């Protein structure tokens, strides 16, 4: 028999949702802490660039407990993935467990349990004790911008250096010449994904990037 525990899952993206489901199904009391405004992780709309899509077929990217809808294309759009994650959370009763706008700012271990301190949008801090904490923040929870020689001069002359998570408005690149240094998800720089961009070549260090074929029907 499993002893019921208080479990804190940090991050409400793909791994956080699946972890919360597993803990809940084993009888534990679960709290899902999410620093963003909604569930979804990198698929949450405010963190996604326009027309983002998967580079993994839907049958592989879906959770085993809930297939993606049959009418989804092979390479779902970001909006479709977000809708799917919300449906997953609703289907398995996870939505009431999620506390959005709660950034974890401190962890203190003590005998048998641990304290998790969070800070909300109002900058007020609160602390709660848990038996276990599961870190599901993912490797893309923070942007990683490389620093290159000449970057300061480039920006001083009017150029902009953006992380993909910062390009949430398609108009921000209208009429601009662009270059993408990337390892994945390059489709947001295809001509159909960057309306109005003057040019957008893609630069990669190694030729192992998957670039799915897409069409305008998927973007409609």
Secondary structure, DSSP 8 states (H G I E B T S, - for coil): -----EEEEE--SHHHHHHHHHHHHTT-EEEEEESSSSS-GGGSGGGS-TT-B-SS-HHHHSBTTB---TTS-SS-BHHHHHHHHHHHHHHTT-GGGEEET-EEEEEEEETTEEEEEEE-TT--EEEEEESEEEE---TTSS------TTHHHHHHTT-----GGG---GGGGTT-EEEEE-SS-GGGGSTTTSTT-SEEEEE-SSS--------HHHH-
